[in-house]
């Protein structure tokens, strides 16, 4: 079992130029939610940055509400489980692509991202897209997992998501 990073560990990432992020892998009835971002037209799990002096689980609940709406946030039926962490370091134009501040307010050049993945059990059945940042949501099951892998076009996330999907397959029907 992995230990959730504390506030000091999260800030150490920022001090090193690494933006901490949470990722919500939402399961419902043996299916895994996968979303397509309305603005960038890429597929991924709901995710977002951890704000200064915010714990990962606090960020997780905030991001779910911001990206998917309160109905999904309130459909969570047990405490989220931290199951995977991974870091991606940027090359070229990705470096410095976002502002990054330490908890003390010091500006840092963003050189990468640290992803904290949570498995979330939910009883959500239907999602109203007007409440979300997404234009499409698919539910992955054991039969569609290979097709879902093909939707991942971000080369930085392809291997990362493959590992995540391998880990979550045991929960799919």
Number of C-alpha atoms within 10 A of each C-alpha: 7 9 7 16 13 12 14 12 12 25 23 14 16 26 20 14 23 24 29 24 22 25 24 24 23 23 23 19 15 15 21 26 17 21 20 20 18 14 9 8 12 14 22 22 19 23 20 20 18 22 19 18 14 16 16 25 19 12 20 26 18 17 21 22 17 17 18 21 19 15 15 22 19 14 15 18 13 9 12 19 17 20 17 17 17 11 16 15 14 16 9 8 7 12 14 15 13 12 11 22 19 20 18 10 9 10 14 18 18 22 21 22 19 19 22 23 23 21 21 19 22 20 14 17 9 9 13 11 14 10 15 21 17 22 13 14 18 14 17 22 19 15 10 12 18 13 10 18 16 10 14 18 12 12 8 13 13 15 13 16 16 16 12 17 19 10 13 17 16 10 16 17 12
